Amino acid sequence: MFLLISFLFFLLRISPGDPSLKFISPDLSPKLAAKIRDSFNLNSSLVDQYKAFLINLVRGNFGISYTYRMPVLSVIKDYLPFTLIFSSISFLIQIIAGFFLALFSVKKINGAFDKTISKLSLIAYAIPSFVLGVSLILVFSSALNLFPSSGLSSFDFSSFSFFQRLSDYAFHLVLPLITLSLSGVAVYYKYLRENLEDVYNKTFVLNLRAHGFTEKEITRKHVIPNAINPLISVAGVELGILFGGALVTEVIFGLPGMGRLTVNAILSRDYPLVIGCTFISGVLVILSNLAADLIKVRVDKRLLKSTLN
């Protein structure tokens, strides 16, 4: 985290552009312009800026956002909950859809369903999210007028009842969730299908069949537990990326999340807010990977023994 934040600090300041220029008019006096730059702590040397940044960082102070004129953490607090909820829903969709597709495919390996889903998964994984999002808007919003193209709620949202508001939220999130989840479904499907096929070909599965165990028992008690462990690591990385901000999806559909906040902060050269968003995203990635490792140890005790040895 320290290396990430330090690298980003210097990268932002050596990149072209001055964040104070949008607050400075040609009509202002040079003294007033210098005062504005000084309020952003941009007049001091790069080393002094970095020292001040580290001191504030240790105190948990990321500074004041240039754009919002509020503490960075206060700004992030307004946008982070949506990304956490949105990403969690997408994550569940990816896991559940990928799991059942893989399970159905591996039961009839090289069948019509298996071949079709395998080819479609490659296509889904290869399509960039911005292409998919724009295509969905063109087809389902502009052409067919079935779903809204942007935003999180309708204009008359305040007059809705509780359940109508939930329905309205869900209606607005259909296209964004498809955009965010489709490539993830393909990833989980591919990993799990290969793992399931590999486990099904193990000798112990043949031995279980010879002893009279049903296919349902073999799959539920023996195949899935052995096949799902490698998938947990992939899920930890994917969840961290989702929590870090579904950047492209949130920008395309105008959603009030961390991804959109980060992009706006970069475009407006809001240095403190960019660093704050990156820091929170990095923490979420690390926590997601840590959670995945703990779950793997919980599922497979052999990992703990090998680590201790």
Secondary structure by P-SEA (a helix, b strand, c coil): caaaaaaaaaaaaacccccccccccccccaaaaaaaaaaacccccaaaaaaaaaaaaaaccccccccccccaaaaaaacaaaaaaaaaaaaaaaaaaaaaaaaaaaaccccaaaaaaaaaaaaaaaccaaaaaaaaaacccccccccccccccccccccccaaaaaaaaaaaaaaaaaaacaaaaaaaaaaaaaaaaaaaacaaaaaaaaacccaaaaaaccaaaaaaaaaaaaaaaaaaaaaacaaaaaaaaccccaaaaaaaaaaacaaaaaaaaaaaaaaaaaaaaaaaaaaaaaacaaaaaaaac
